Amino acid sequence: MTQTRRALLVLNPGRPEARATAQLVVTALLGHDFQVRIAQDDFAAWGQQAPEGLAVVPADEHAADDTEVVVVLGGDGTILRAAERARRSSVPLLTVNLGHVGFLAEAESEDIEAVVEAILHRRWRVEERMALDVRVFDGAQMLLRTWALNEISIEKAAGARMIEVLVTIDGRPLSRWGCDGIVAATPTGSTAYAFSGGGPVVWPDVEAMLLVPLSAHALFARPLVVGPSSVICLELSEWSDAWLAADSRRTFELRARQHIEVRRDPSPVLLARLVDAPFTDRLVAKFALPVDGWRKS
């Protein structure tokens, strides 16, 4: 008996190009005896034009259970949403960029036939991307635990004055910053919010965590890069209320004197790669960097 192959489809149904591309992918996979799943929220947003034969599953972290790949059609926001559904199932994301930059994406929309062929013949390699484990405490009581692929940001409320944060690394105090916020990021997230805040670009195979202050009023307020086994602690002062956002998708209200611990998460996010392109080439392509005059030696 032939074993049923399964894939989860994640897309932004509000984008006409995503719906059109998804139609092609679904038709091709169903024609090769795949079971194609889609989460309930994506299916509902797609509406009556959704293809027949889709298996609708709950929109939660188990959506990718028992699948071999998650096909993502969209921009970086769609990819981050797909990561929420695939990480605990240890299923790789095969991503097709339909957004603007699409830094995490593996392919562009014009490559969709090659993407389908790769899925049918299992022609991909898996790349692990580090994630962050984030815990919020009030004294000794843990109030919240979440995670992030790109970054977490701790920022002042809209219209509020700056917040004050005591930064501790591996149990030792480093500095106190008065600032608009702080970003703690992975190498994957170094090209996202942390980059906008003045942080360095870190190659994804470097195991490290970044800490980038936002508009800090302090003499020592440079971006920091710490080791993967470190624990970063960010403690709010007695008058600092703030918001925490994980990958700009999950937000939580923070209160004065609470503290946030950030460490490496033991569960990485898996990306399916079709081409062994160096990260340098991806960086040049996504940022349209000027390399005219380069002569290959």
Summary of the structure (lengths in Angstrom):
residues: 297
radius of gyration: 20.7
end to end distance: 53.9
largest distance: 68.2
contacts: 956
relative contact order: 0.14
helix: 23%
strand: 37%
